[in-house]
Structures are given as structure tokens and as C-alpha cells.
Amino acid sequence: MPVFTRKAKRRLTSHPRFLWFDAGVFRSIRPAGPLDRPQAFDGHALEGLAAQHLRAWIDFGGFDAKLSPWQAKAFAEDYPQAELRLLHRGPRRTKIDGVLCLPVAEFLAELRPGSALPS
């Protein structure tokens, strides 16, 4: 996934991110050491799953958009008009420092092609 680079005021990390096409493949292929806990992989697998759904939402919704990684706080400073969302595994919606925090299961269940992002 290429890094978001449009009109940034700050120097950016220019390394693209690689997200697995399937969370199950990621979980089965990722090497695990003897001290790694299974929960250590959950965040990466969940990030890949959310990315798969967002890519489908963009493609099937006909949006002229791209999926790119960025740090939420820095993005908010450079693009104050943006509506920021953070997906988490918790049970409740909340807003922290202007960032809408949504349970990932709820977000994905409400994500519909051609409709706005769940809010």
C-alpha cells in the first residue's frame, strides 16, 4: 500500500506498507518465536481485514479514493477538515481528541458500497 503523500507539510516516511490479502494467510504464514503470544498477531491481522473491506468499499462504491497509511495525529494537524476514525476491538464508540473511535466489528458491519463511511 503506497504512503499518502498529497501536499504534506512535513517530511514523510516514504516506505510503502505491505498488507496481506487475507488475514488467515497472514496468521498461518507469519513466523512466530517461542516467546510470541498469539495476541501479538491479532492487530496486524485485523488491520489487513479492515483494509480488505475498505478496498472493496472503494472499488464497488465507485469512489475516486486510495487507501494509504498515516499517523492519525499528524494527519489531523495537516488536514484539519478530515473526519478521522480509529477502529478498535473494544465494545463502545467514543471520541478522543476529535478522533471517532469505533468498534471494528460494528464499522465493518455498517460498511456499504456506495454509502458514506460509518460514523
N, C-alpha and C positions, 0 to 999 in steps of 0.2 A: 504494500500500500504506500503510495508516494506521500511525502510530507506536504502539509498545507503550506504554501509559500506566497500567497497573494498579498502584496502591499504590507508586509510585516514591518514594524518599526524597529524590531530588534533582530540581532543575529540569530539565525535558526540552526538547529541541528539538521543536517541535510541527509541523514541516513533513513532510507525508507524502512517501513516495518513489514515483516512477513507474518501474516495470519494464516493459520491452517484453514483449508476449505471445509474441514469437518472436525468438530470438537472431539468426536470419538476417535478419529485417526490421530489427532494430536495426543490424546490421553494414552493411546496404545503405543505410539512411536517414541514419545519423549523419554529420553534416558532418565532413570531415577537412581539416585545413590542410596546406600543403606540408611542414611540419616534423613532422607527426604520424607516429609509427611505427605500423604495423598492430597491433603487440603492445599498444599503449596501449588498444585497444578490447576485448581478449580478456577482461580481468577483468569488465567490465560485461556482456559477452555471456554469460560463464559464470555470473555472478550471476543473470541473467534465466533461463537454462536451469535452474539449480538451483531457483529459485523456482517455475518451471512444474511441475517434478516434485514439489516439496513441496506445492504447491496440489492436485495430483492425488492425492497420498498422503492428504492431509487429507480431500478430498471423497469419494474412493472408499473410504476406510477407515472413514468414519462417525465421525471424531473431532470433538469439540467444541473446535476449536482455530482460531487465526488465525495468519497469517504476518505478522510485524511486524519491522522493523529495530531493531537496538540495538547499542551497542558492547559487545563481549564482556566486557572487564574491568569496566566499570561495572555490567553486568548481574550478574556474579558477586558483586560486593560487595553488591548489593541483594537478590539471590536466591541465597544460598549452596547451597540444595538443588537448584538446576538442574544438569542434565547438559549441559555446554557442548561444542559441536562447531564446528570450523573446517574448511571444505573448501578444499583447495589442489590445485594442478596437479602436485605432486611425486609420487614413486613410493611413499613409505613412510608408514605410520601412526606417529604418535608422540604423546606427551602433553607439553604445555608449560604450566607453571603451572596445572595442573588442567584444561586445555582439551584435549580429544581432537581431534587434527588428522588428518583422513582425506583420502586422495586422492579428488577429486571423482568420478572415473570409477568407482572402487570403491564409493563411497557410493551413487551413482545406480543402479549395477547391483544392489545389495543392497536397495534401497528397494522394499518390497512393501506394497500397500494392506492394511490390517487388521493389520499386524505393527508391532512397535516400530521405532523408528529404528535404522539400522545402528550398531553400536558396536564 
